[in-house]
Amino acid sequence: MLLVCDIGNTNIVFGIFKDDLLTFQFRISTRINRSSDEYGVILLTLLREFDISRDNIDDVIIASVVPPLSFHIENSFRKYFQIEPISINSDFDLGIINKYDLPSQVGLDRLVNAVAGFTKYKKALILIDLGTATTLDVISSKGEYLGGVIIPGITISKEALANNASKLPKVDIQVPPSVVGRNTDHSIQSGLTYGYASMIDGLITKICKEYKYESFRVVATGGLATIIYNISENIDELDKDLTLNGLNIIYKRNKIKQ
């Protein structure tokens, strides 16, 4: 079995692949101050919940956008699984062409999504990842990562509003009964859901005009993707496992060459 690990700013997502099939996945909150031992114990506990023995894990691959945490996670696999984890970096063969002005600046999660998306759809893509940040990434029909857009995530915006406007409450992120809110909670929820969906739809339209020679498929992923997908006018598909599948693809591509 292959264990894949996506270390994000808000959550760490783990997936278990058996014969290229994602059989289990689970997530925990990202906590910088947890030790390697704490992460090791958490991992073993979660695996027991799925009746998976550590001895069944043959290899581990990690993509991280939180460098201070990578060290602790890697050590937890060394100590508790006796496995040297594979940590993706810019030297890996990803199977796509990175056209960013400074290729090393692209977040590994964005590149992993691009690999998974182009491998699956084999066409030009706009990939939208709704996590801590909301990102739109553009991949050409030739498999080129062209660049993208980075926006403060929905949760960040929610927290900033509550923390900087003393009379505005914290609300759950959910779609209100109507676009026009009839109370403060619904008004904020409308801005966070319909507002973000409209912004994303507008950006998709502008990207399509900028690359009018491409025919894009628009795919959404990430923790808040379902909410926005359900009210968006321009998102074609929801693919919640895009990042985990990308890690599996990159593992196979690079392992074969070793």
Residue pairs with C-beta under 8 A, 6 or more apart in sequence:
1 16
1 17
1 18
1 52
1 56
1 57
1 58
2 16
2 17
2 18
2 57
2 58
2 59
2 60
2 61
2 248
2 251
3 14
3 15
3 16
3 17
3 57
3 59
3 60
3 61
4 14
4 15
4 16
4 17
4 60
4 61
4 62
4 244
4 247
4 248
4 251
5 12
5 13
5 14
5 60
5 61
5 62
5 63
5 64
5 73
5 85
5 247
6 12
6 13
6 14
6 15
6 63
6 109
6 112
6 243
6 244
6 247
7 30
7 62
7 63
7 64
7 65
7 66
7 69
7 70
7 73
8 30
8 65
8 66
8 109
8 131
8 132
9 30
9 65
9 66
9 131
9 132
9 133
10 29
10 30
10 131
10 132
10 155
10 223
11 27
11 28
11 29
11 30
11 131
11 223
12 27
12 28
12 29
12 30
12 69
12 73
13 25
13 26
13 27
13 243
13 244
14 25
14 26
14 27
14 28
14 43
14 46
15 22
15 24
15 25
15 241
15 244
15 247
15 248
16 22
16 23
16 24
16 25
16 50
16 52
16 57
17 23
17 248
20 248
20 252
22 241
22 244
22 245
22 248
24 50
24 52
25 241
25 244
26 46
26 49
26 50
28 42
28 46
30 66
30 69
32 66
32 68
32 69
34 42
34 72
35 72
36 71
36 72
36 73
36 75
36 76
36 79
37 76
37 79
39 72
39 73
39 76
40 76
40 77
40 79
40 80
41 80
43 76
43 80
43 81
44 54
44 80
47 53
47 54
47 57
54 80
54 81
57 81
57 83
59 83
59 86
59 251
59 255
60 77
60 81
60 83
60 85
60 86
61 85
61 86
61 87
61 88
61 247
61 248
61 250
61 251
62 70
62 73
62 74
62 85
62 86
62 87
62 88
63 87
63 88
63 108
63 109
63 112
63 243
63 247
64 70
64 73
64 87
64 108
65 107
65 108
65 109
70 87
73 85
74 85
74 87
77 83
77 84
77 85
78 84
78 85
86 251
86 254
88 108
88 112
88 247
88 250
89 108
90 103
90 104
92 250
92 254
93 253
93 254
93 257
94 111
94 114
94 115
94 250
94 253
95 115
95 118
95 119
95 143
95 249
95 250
95 253
96 111
96 114
96 115
96 118
96 139
96 143
96 144
96 145
97 142
97 143
97 144
97 145
98 106
98 111
98 145
99 144
99 145
99 146
99 147
100 106
100 145
100 147
106 145
107 135
109 129
109 131
109 243
110 127
110 129
110 135
110 137
110 145
110 148
111 145
112 243
112 246
112 247
112 250
113 127
113 129
113 137
113 221
113 242
113 243
113 246
114 125
114 127
114 137
114 139
114 145
114 246
115 246
115 249
115 250
116 239
116 242
116 243
116 245
116 246
116 249
117 125
117 127
117 139
117 219
117 239
117 242
117 246
118 125
118 139
118 143
119 246
119 249
120 239
120 245
121 217
121 219
123 141
123 215
123 216
123 217
124 138
124 139
124 140
124 141
124 211
124 214
124 215
124 216
124 217
125 137
125 138
125 139
125 216
125 217
125 218
125 219
126 136
126 137
126 138
126 139
126 204
126 207
126 208
126 216
126 217
126 218
126 219
127 135
127 136
127 137
127 138
127 139
127 219
127 220
127 221
127 242
128 134
128 135
128 136
128 137
128 200
128 218
128 219
128 220
128 221
128 222
128 225
128 228
128 235
129 135
129 137
129 220
129 221
129 222
129 225
129 242
129 243
130 153
130 154
130 196
130 220
130 221
130 222
130 223
130 224
130 225
130 227
130 228
131 153
131 222
131 223
131 224
132 153
132 155
132 156
133 150
133 151
133 152
133 153
133 156
134 150
134 151
134 152
134 153
134 154
134 196
134 200
134 222
135 148
135 149
135 150
135 151
136 148
136 149
136 151
136 200
136 203
136 204
136 207
137 145
137 147
137 148
138 145
138 146
138 147
138 148
138 207
138 211
138 216
139 145
139 146
140 146
140 211
140 214
141 214
141 215
146 211
149 203
149 207
151 199
152 160
153 224
154 173
154 192
154 193
154 196
154 224
155 173
155 224
157 192
157 196
158 170
158 171
158 173
158 188
158 192
159 170
161 168
161 188
162 168
162 169
162 170
168 184
168 188
169 184
169 185
169 188
171 185
171 188
171 189
171 192
172 189
173 189
173 192
173 193
173 224
173 227
174 189
174 193
174 227
175 189
175 193
175 194
175 227
175 230
175 231
176 185
176 186
176 187
176 189
176 190
176 193
177 186
178 186
178 190
179 190
179 194
180 190
181 187
181 188
181 189
181 190
193 227
193 228
193 231
194 231
196 228
197 228
197 231
197 232
197 233
200 228
200 232
200 234
200 235
201 232
201 233
201 234
201 235
204 216
204 218
204 234
204 235
205 234
207 216
208 214
208 216
217 236
217 237
218 234
218 235
218 236
218 237
219 235
219 236
219 237
219 238
219 239
219 242
220 228
220 229
220 232
220 235
220 237
220 238
220 239
221 238
221 239
221 240
221 241
221 242
221 243
222 240
225 238
225 240
226 238
226 240
228 235
229 235
229 238
